């Protein structure tokens, strides 16, 4: 059994049970947009109404920010304007929205989950996506990778996981596949995996190889990554609705087999050695001349084409790394900067963790010309 080291201190089996319970509370409706209506509750909450269809009673569904945004994207209505109009004139905005819905006959899948404690509505609309959306949910992902993870020679432990309205991410770290003195004295790295998914159209199902700095548990996603979108061509065919459930599941079974093979590939000690060799080389690329963390963070932020407000986040990550065993009182190198940007992933929302981990790989693989700009 995997040891589960998460923010909530759940065991892996408890986590699987929780995912299964959430999966049991999820329901999907595929209907034309013109069979939807929007209303607003007395407390100002936007609500989606699906009239009685085929024996299914009328559904009154609350809307979170994500499904609200998807609704108005389908209607070609500016999201910021929709938020303002919802807050300032909700009843009048309901009328306008319903007029736009009546003129829209496109098919959409409404993804919902039960909210039994709510008196205002029957559930929550968590997504409004294409009818071709492939339903490969978090429970499907975990079930797909469970056996290869548990049977891996890396003996992966769960490092952490996060779930939001839009994204799911889980990260594994090997306690036995480690390399010492990789990028600095006393700096150890381990092989890992970063698994991600979105049930609501906010990204792909993904598996990335993760190189974890053990001193601070920073994870760097390397350049090899597997992604699978949530669009399947089978659902676009006219005969899709008469296919058996077994036929509908065939595409998901194929995806599960791919995921299992990718996990096995990323779990090998040879794959970790390739990454560690790059980090050893990176530790020899040292910033020359005068150095200040803030100025270096600004230069690196410009090279990575990041918004200016994120430059200070890199500076904080750099300060943290420079106080870490293996980097303290040593020249600042490319390896230091890799750890600096991946350090930021500890302090951002789940939807942003992926991008900061990938940035570590970008820094590791940046050109000599780009790295030279940091010494100018």
N, C-alpha and C positions, 0 to 999 in steps of 0.2 A: 504493500500500500504506500502511496505517496504521502510524505509529510507535507502538511499544508501550512505555509507560513504567510499568512495574509493579514491585511489590516483588520479583518474581522475575526481572525483566529479560528476560522472554520476548518474542519477536516475536509479532505477531498470528497468523501462520501456525503458529508453534510451539504457541501457545495453542489454536488450532483443532484441531491434530493431537492434543494431549493430551485435549481434550474428546471427540474421536471415539474415541480408545482407551478412555477410561473408559466411553463409551456402549456399546462392543462387549463390555464385561465385565459389563453389567447384564442381569439376567434377572428376569422377573415370573411369579408363580404365582397363579392365582385359584382358591381352594378354600374349602370350609366350615371354620370354626374347629374343628369337632370332628374334623377330620383332621390337626390339629396336635398335637404333644406338646412339652413343655418338659423340658429336662434341664440339668444343670450339669456342666461339665468338671472335671477334677481340680484345675485351678488356680482354680476358683471362677467361671469365665465362664459366664453364662447362655447357653443354646443352644436353638434352635428346630429341631424335627425334623419334616420333611415326609415321610411314608411314600411308597413307590413308587406313582406314579400314571401310568397310560397309557403305560408304557414308559420314563418318566423315573425314574431310580434314586432311592433314598432320599437326601434332602438333609439334611445336618446344618449348620445355619447359626448362626454366632456372632451375638450381639445387641449393638448399641451402645445407648447410653443412650436415644436417641430411640425406637428400635423397642421397647425394653423398656417404656418408658412407654406407647407406643401399645397394646401387648399388654394391659396391665392396665387401660387406659382402656376397651378393648373388653369387659373382664370386670367393669367397674364396681368395680375394686379400687383403693384409695387408693395413689397412686404412692409416697409416702414410706414407708408401711407395707410396700409391696412391696420397696423397697430394703433396709429393715431386716431383713425376713424372709429375703431372698436372702442377705444377709451372715451372719446368725446361724444359720439352719437351712436351708441350700439344698436338701438332699435331701427333707426334709419339705415344704418349700415347693413343690418340683417336684410332689409327689403332690397337694397341694391345687390347684395350677394345672391339672394334667391333669384333675382331677375337674370343675373349672369349664369347661374346654374341651370335655369330653364332652357337656355340657349346652347347648352353644352351636352352633347350625347355621347361623349367619349367614355369608354369603359375604364373603371379604376378599381383597384383592390383597396378596401378599407381594412387596415389591420387594427385590431382592438384588443384590450384585455379587461377582465372583469374588475370592478371596484365595488365589492359588496357592501362596503361601509358608507356608500354615497346615497343620499336621498334625492339628489338632483338629477342623476342620470344612471343608466344601466351599466355603463362602463366608460372606458377612455379610448378615444381614437388616437392611436399612437403613430399612425402613418397613413398617407393617401398616396399610393404608388401605382405604377403601370400594371395593367392586367397580366403582363408578361413577367412580373417580378418573381424570381425563383425563391421559394420559401425554404431557405437553408438557415435554420435558426440556431441560436446559441447551444441548445441542447443537442442538435444534430452535429455541430462542430465538436463539442466535447466528447460525444459518443464516438465520433470518427477517430479522434486522436488518442482516446483513453488507452487502448491496448498497446499501440506502439510506444506511447509515453511510458507506461508501466513496465514494458518489456525491454526498454532501451538499455544498452550497456552503460549509458550515461547516468542511469538511476536518478532521473530528474526529480527535483523538488519544485513545488510551486513557490515562486518568489513573491508574487503579488497578483491581484486581479482587481479590475474596476468594471462597474456596470453603470451606464447612464441611460437617459431616455433614447439616446441615439447610437451609442457604441458599447461594445463589450471587448475587453482586452484581458489576456492572461499571459503571464510570463513565467517561464521555467528556468531553473538554473541547476547545473550538474555539480554535486558535491565531490565527485571523483575525477572528472575530466578537467583538470586545472593545469595551468602553466605558470611557473614562477619567474620573477625578474623579467617581466615582459616589456614594460615601457619605462620602468624606473626601479631603483633599488627597493625591494620589498613589495613591489606591485605584482599582484597575482590576478590572473584572469581565468574565467571558466566558460565553458560552452553553455549556451542557453537557447531558448526559443521564445519568440513573441508571436502570439496567436491573436487574431482580431476578427471581428465580425460586426455587421450591423443588420438588424432585423427590419429596419425602417428606411432603407435606401440612403444611408449616410456613409457609404463606403462599401468595400468589397470584403469577402472572406479572404483572409491572408495568413500566411505563415512566413516568418522571417527568421533567419539565423541570428542569434544574439550573442555578442561577446560581452561578458559581464566582468567589470572590475570589482573584485571581491571586497576591497577595502571600503567601498561606499555603495556597492550594488548599483552602480551606473550601468545601464544596458545600451550597447551600440548595435544598431541594426546594420549588417553588412550589405553589400550591394546585391547579393543574390536574394531574391524574394519571389514567392509564389502568390499570385492574386487570382481570384475568380469572382467575376461580377455576379450580381443577383438577377441577371436577365437570361432567360432560357428561350431559345427559339421555338421549342415545342409548344409553349403556351400561346404562341401567335397563330397556330394552325386552327382552322375551323373545327377540327375534330377533337380538340383538346378536352372539351367539357364532357365528352363521352368516353374518354379513356379510363381504364381501371386505375385505382389508386396505385397498384403495383407498377403500371406503366408510367404514371406521373413521378414515381419515386426513382425511376431508373437513372435519371440524370444526377440525382443526389447521390446515388450509390457510386456512380463513376467518380464524382467529386470526392467522396470519402476515400476511395482507393488512392486517388492522387495525393490527398492530404497525408495518408499513412506513409506513402513512399517518400514524400518530401520530408516528413518528420524523421524518418529513418536516415535519410541522407544527411540532414543537418545535425544528426546526433553522433556522427563519427568523430573520433579523436583527430583524424587526418584533417577534417574541415577546420577544427579549432586551431590546429598548428599553422595552417595557412594564414589565418587572421592574426595570430600571435606574432608571426614573423613580420607582418606588416607593421604591427605596433612596435616591435623592437627597432625596426628601421625608423619609425616615426619619432622615437625617443632621441634619435641622433640629429633630427632636424630642429635646431635651436634658433630662437629669435635672437638676432644680433643687435648690438647697440643698446641705447636707453630703452627701458621698458616700464610702462605703467599699465596696470590691468584695465583701467577704463578706456584708455586710448586704443589698446590692443583689441578690446571687445568691440569698440566702434569700427575699427578696420575690418575685423572678422565679420561683423554684422553686415557691412557693405559688400564684402565678397560673397556672402551667402544670400544677398539681396533681401535682407530682413527689414521690417519696419523699424524705425528708429527707437520706438518704445521697447523693442526686444533687445536692443544693445545692452541695456542695463541688466537684463536677465542673464546675458552671457557674462557680464562683469561679475555678477554675484556668483555664478557657477565657477568662474575662474578663481575668485577669492577662496571659495570653498575647497577647490582642488589643490590650491597652493598650500593649504593647511593640512592636507591629507598625507598620511605616511606614504613614502615613496616619491612624493613630489615636493615636500617641504624642503626649503633651502637648496633647491636644485634649479638649474636653468629651465626656463619655460620653453617647452618643445611642442611639436605638432601633437605628440601624445598627450601633453598637458591640456591642449585645447580640445582634443577629442573628449576628454573627461569633463572639461568645463561645460561644453554644450549638452552633453548627455546628463550632467548633473541637474540641468534645468528641468528635465522631465519629472523630477520628484515634486515639483511645486506648481505644476500646471494641471488644467482640467484633463480628464480622460481623453477627450477628443483631440488634444494637442500632444499627448505623450508620444504617439507614433512619429510625428514630424521631428521632434527633438532627438529621438533615438536615431532616426535616419540621418539627421544632420551630423551626428558623430561619424557615420560612414562617409559623408561628403567631405568632412574635414580630413579624415584619414587619407582619402583618395584625391584631395585637391592637387592641382599641378604645382610644380616647383615655382613657376612664375607667380601664381597666386599666393603661395606661402611666402615668397620673397617680399611681397607688398607689406607684410606685417613687420618687417625689419626696417622699412624705409622711414 
